[in-house]
Amino acid sequence: MPWNYIISRLSMFLITIFIASSIVFFLPRISGQNPLEEKLLEEAARGGFLEDTDAMVAAFDEKYGFNKPLWQQYVKFMTGIIQFDLGRSIFNWPKTVNQLLAETIWWTIALGLLTLFFAFIVGTLMGAILEWKRNKKFLMVLMSPILTLSAVPFYLFGLVLLLAFSFVWSLFPLFGGYSRGVAGWPDWSNWSFIGNVLWHATLPALSVVLVSLGGWAMGMRGMMVTTKGEDYMLQAEAKGLPDRTMFFRYGIRNAMLPQMTGLALQLGLIVSGLVLVEVVFSYPGVGGLLVQAIPRSDHAVIQGIVFVLALGTALATLILDLIYPLIDARIKYTEG
């Protein structure tokens, strides 16, 4: 792979991050709300202090630098981005945004990775078999509800699952990532705790997997239609190669390339795709943290989460661009 191509892709990656970071900085400030004032008013509503609110806001503005010119705030923010210091949350003082993300993002990533890869593998195989074996009536019958679900948002189907399996039949918990009030929990060395986490994650995972299957299956089926008509498939059939060899080595192997592109892009969208699902199930991920930060105008938390989302998407795209020649030998990056 030529160095000029690698440098150009890295440059595009850095430009994308720069633009995304700038947008993340300016958007919360367009509202004109002061997060420090919101914090003090919230404390006052709880029966706290009411006197000298303006003086307190001015003092905290001085401490956080909100009274400085916008360009100075911007330079400070971008310097923090370079150092991956996302600032300090106002409503979760004294925790930093890095600490809050460290506590929540792994819940989101774990749930997202499991659901994404499971839906990708199962949906891709279903789509391939559906086109390869057109007489499989049970797959045709199964695809109808799966395709219907693919048009439903994750969170909406999650509400249906919550109503059916938590309110009506009480088979799964209503909320949370694990049962509270158990001594010693969370404890990842305890198999009982791990089982409890999986029990709580079942409905959120199902809401994502069942909705995603249809898209992966139809994408793979469309590619298999094209692949079956290629000359190399006709030649393989003329040679009398076993059906299994044709299916896996000639069919799926070549039809998988667009699926891999979609998978790489979805990897960058894991966190953003689960935000509303986490809100519905009160799951302890980044989604709940973002929903709490937005009405409170907690700029640092909002900026940190959105920046991580943009970074994940840009990084996934960069990796895909660099490794695609390894996936598809027909692609060559040449000089000039």
C-alpha positions in Angstrom: 0.0 0.0 0.0 1.6 3.3 -1.1 2.5 5.8 1.7 0.8 8.7 0.0 -2.5 6.9 0.3 -2.0 6.1 4.0 -1.0 9.8 4.6 -4.1 11.1 2.7 -6.4 8.8 4.7 -4.8 9.8 8.0 -5.2 13.4 7.0 -8.8 13.0 6.2 -9.3 11.2 9.6 -7.7 14.1 11.5 -9.7 16.7 9.5 -12.9 14.8 10.3 -12.0 14.7 14.0 -11.2 18.4 14.0 -14.5 19.4 12.3 -16.5 17.1 14.6 -14.7 18.5 17.7 -15.4 22.1 16.6 -19.1 21.3 16.1 -19.3 19.5 19.4 -17.9 22.6 21.1 -20.1 25.2 19.5 -23.5 23.4 19.4 -24.1 23.3 23.2 -23.3 27.0 23.4 -25.9 28.0 20.8 -28.7 27.4 23.3 -27.3 30.2 25.5 -28.0 28.2 28.7 -25.5 28.3 31.6 -25.0 24.9 33.0 -23.7 26.3 36.3 -26.9 28.3 36.7 -28.9 25.2 36.0 -27.0 23.3 38.7 -27.6 26.0 41.3 -31.3 26.2 40.4 -31.6 22.5 40.8 -30.0 22.6 44.2 -32.3 25.5 45.2 -35.3 23.4 44.1 -34.2 20.7 46.5 -34.4 23.1 49.4 -30.9 24.4 49.3 -29.5 27.9 49.1 -31.4 30.7 47.4 -29.3 33.7 48.2 -26.6 35.3 46.1 -27.2 32.9 43.2 -25.8 35.4 40.7 -22.6 35.8 42.7 -22.2 32.0 42.9 -22.7 31.7 39.1 -20.1 34.4 38.5 -17.7 32.6 40.9 -18.2 29.3 39.2 -17.9 30.9 35.7 -14.5 32.2 36.8 -13.5 28.8 38.1 -14.6 26.9 34.9 -13.5 29.6 32.5 -17.0 30.3 31.1 -16.5 34.0 31.5 -13.5 34.0 29.2 -13.8 34.9 25.5 -15.2 32.1 23.3 -11.9 31.7 21.4 -10.0 31.1 24.6 -12.6 28.5 25.7 -12.2 26.9 22.3 -8.4 26.7 22.5 -8.7 25.2 25.9 -11.2 22.6 24.7 -9.2 21.6 21.7 -6.0 21.3 23.8 -8.0 18.9 26.1 -9.1 16.9 23.1 -5.5 16.4 21.9 -4.7 15.2 25.4 -7.9 13.2 25.6 -8.9 15.2 28.6 -12.7 15.8 28.2 -13.1 18.0 31.2 -15.1 17.8 34.4 -18.8 17.2 34.8 -20.7 19.9 36.6 -23.6 17.7 37.7 -21.4 14.8 38.8 -18.8 16.7 40.6 -16.0 15.9 41.3 -15.9 13.2 38.6 -14.4 13.9 35.2 -16.0 13.0 31.9 -13.3 10.4 31.4 -14.3 8.7 34.6 -18.0 8.8 33.8 -17.3 7.3 30.3 -15.0 4.7 31.9 -17.9 3.6 34.2 -20.6 3.4 31.4 -19.1 2.9 28.0 -18.0 -0.7 28.6 -21.6 -1.6 29.3 -22.6 -0.1 26.0 -19.7 -1.6 24.0 -20.3 -5.1 25.5 -24.0 -5.1 24.7 -23.3 -3.5 21.2 -20.6 -5.9 20.2 -22.5 -9.0 21.2 -25.7 -8.0 19.5 -23.9 -6.7 16.4 -21.9 -9.8 15.7 -24.7 -12.2 16.6 -27.1 -10.4 14.2 -24.4 -10.1 11.5 -23.5 -13.8 11.6 -27.1 -15.1 11.8 -28.6 -12.6 9.4 -25.8 -13.1 6.8 -26.2 -16.9 6.9 -29.9 -16.7 6.7 -29.7 -14.4 3.6 -27.2 -16.7 1.9 -29.1 -19.9 2.6 -32.4 -18.2 1.6 -31.0 -17.4 -1.9 -29.0 -20.6 -2.3 -31.8 -23.0 -1.3 -34.9 -21.3 -2.6 -37.0 -24.3 -1.7 -36.5 -23.8 2.0 -40.1 -22.8 2.8 -39.5 -22.5 6.5 -36.9 -19.7 5.8 -39.4 -17.9 3.5 -42.0 -18.1 6.3 -39.5 -16.9 8.9 -38.3 -14.0 6.8 -41.7 -12.3 6.7 -41.8 -11.3 10.4 -38.1 -10.6 10.4 -38.4 -8.2 7.5 -41.4 -6.5 9.2 -39.3 -6.0 12.4 -36.5 -4.4 10.4 -38.7 -1.4 9.8 -39.3 -0.9 13.6 -36.8 1.2 15.7 -34.8 -0.6 18.3 -36.3 1.4 21.2 -39.9 0.9 20.0 -39.5 -2.9 19.8 -37.8 -2.7 23.2 -41.0 -1.2 24.7 -43.0 -4.1 23.2 -40.6 -6.7 24.7 -40.7 -4.8 28.1 -44.4 -4.8 28.1 -44.8 -8.5 27.2 -41.9 -10.1 29.2 -41.6 -7.8 32.2 -45.0 -6.3 32.9 -47.3 -9.1 31.7 -45.3 -12.3 32.3 -42.5 -11.0 34.7 -39.9 -13.2 33.1 -37.2 -10.5 32.9 -36.3 -7.5 35.0 -37.8 -4.1 34.3 -34.6 -2.0 34.4 -30.9 -1.9 35.3 -27.8 -3.7 34.4 -27.9 -6.0 37.4 -29.9 -6.5 40.6 -29.2 -3.9 43.2 -28.8 -4.4 46.9 -26.9 -7.7 46.8 -23.8 -7.6 49.0 -20.5 -7.5 47.1 -22.0 -6.7 43.8 -20.8 -5.7 41.2 -18.2 -8.4 41.2 -17.1 -9.7 37.8 -15.3 -12.7 39.4 -18.7 -14.0 40.7 -20.5 -16.2 38.2 -23.8 -15.4 39.9 -23.3 -11.8 39.2 -22.3 -12.5 35.5 -25.5 -14.6 35.1 -27.5 -11.8 36.6 -26.0 -9.3 34.2 -26.8 -11.5 31.2 -30.4 -11.9 32.5 -30.8 -8.1 32.6 -29.2 -7.7 29.2 -31.5 -10.3 27.5 -34.3 -8.0 26.5 -32.1 -5.0 25.4 -30.1 -7.5 23.3 -33.2 -9.1 21.7 -34.6 -5.7 20.8 -31.5 -5.0 18.8 -30.8 -8.5 17.3 -34.4 -9.2 16.1 -34.7 -5.8 14.4 -31.2 -6.1 12.8 -31.6 -9.6 11.3 -33.7 -8.5 8.4 -31.3 -5.9 7.1 -28.3 -8.2 7.2 -30.3 -11.1 5.6 -31.7 -9.0 2.7 -28.3 -7.4 2.0 -26.6 -10.8 1.8 -29.4 -12.3 -0.2 -29.0 -9.5 -2.8 -25.3 -10.1 -3.1 -25.8 -13.9 -3.4 -28.2 -13.2 -6.4 -25.4 -11.4 -8.1 -22.7 -13.9 -7.1 -24.6 -16.9 -8.4 -24.6 -15.4 -11.9 -20.9 -14.9 -12.1 -18.7 -16.8 -14.6 -16.6 -18.4 -11.8 -19.8 -19.9 -10.3 -20.9 -21.4 -13.6 -17.4 -22.8 -14.1 -17.3 -24.3 -10.6 -20.7 -25.9 -11.2 -19.5 -27.2 -14.6 -16.5 -28.8 -12.8 -18.8 -30.7 -10.6 -17.6 -29.2 -7.3 -19.5 -30.1 -4.2 -22.4 -27.9 -3.3 -20.9 -27.0 0.1 -17.6 -25.9 -1.6 -19.5 -23.7 -4.0 -21.6 -22.2 -1.2 -18.8 -21.3 1.2 -15.7 -20.8 -0.9 -17.2 -19.3 -4.0 -20.6 -17.9 -2.9 -20.3 -16.5 0.6 -16.7 -15.6 0.3 -17.3 -13.2 -2.6 -20.7 -12.0 -1.4 -19.4 -11.0 2.0 -17.4 -8.0 0.9 -20.3 -5.4 1.1 -21.4 -7.0 4.3 -18.0 -6.5 5.8 -18.2 -2.8 4.8 -21.5 -2.5 6.6 -20.1 -4.3 9.6 -17.1 -1.9 9.9 -19.4 1.1 9.7 -21.8 -0.4 12.3 -18.8 -0.9 14.7 -18.3 2.8 14.7 -22.0 3.4 15.5 -22.3 0.9 18.4 -22.6 3.6 21.1 -25.0 5.9 19.2 -27.2 3.0 18.1 -28.0 1.9 21.6 -28.7 5.3 23.2 -32.5 5.0 23.2 -32.5 1.3 23.9 -30.5 2.0 27.1 -32.9 4.7 28.1 -35.9 2.4 27.6 -34.4 -0.3 29.8 -32.6 2.1 32.2 -29.4 0.2 31.2 -26.2 1.7 32.8 -24.6 2.7 29.6 -23.7 5.9 27.8 -27.3 6.5 26.7 -28.5 7.1 30.2 -25.6 9.4 30.9 -26.3 11.5 27.7 -30.0 11.7 28.4 -29.2 13.1 31.9 -26.7 15.6 30.6 -28.8 17.2 27.8 -31.6 18.7 29.9 -29.0 19.9 32.5 -26.8 21.5 29.8 -23.8 19.6 31.2 -21.6 20.8 28.3 -18.5 18.7 29.2 -20.5 15.4 29.3 -22.4 16.1 26.1 -19.2 17.2 24.3 -17.3 14.1 25.6 -20.0 11.6 24.5 -20.6 13.1 21.1 -16.8 13.3 20.5 -16.4 9.6 21.3 -19.2 8.8 18.9 -17.6 10.8 16.1 -14.2 9.3 16.9 -15.5 5.8 16.8 -17.2 6.3 13.4 -14.1 8.0 11.9 -11.8 5.4 13.2 -13.9 2.5 11.9 -14.0 4.2 8.4 -10.2 4.7 8.5 -9.5 1.1 9.5 -11.9 -0.2 6.8 -10.1 1.9 4.1 -6.7 0.6 5.1 -7.6 -3.1 5.4 -10.0 -3.4 2.5 -7.3 -4.6 0.1 -6.7 -7.5 2.5 -10.3 -8.4 2.3 -10.8 -8.0 -1.4 -7.7 -9.0 -3.5 -9.2 -7.3 -6.5 -8.6 -3.8 -5.0 -5.2 -2.4 -5.5 -3.9 1.0 -4.3 -1.3 2.2 -6.7 0.8 5.3 -7.0 -0.3 8.2 -9.1 
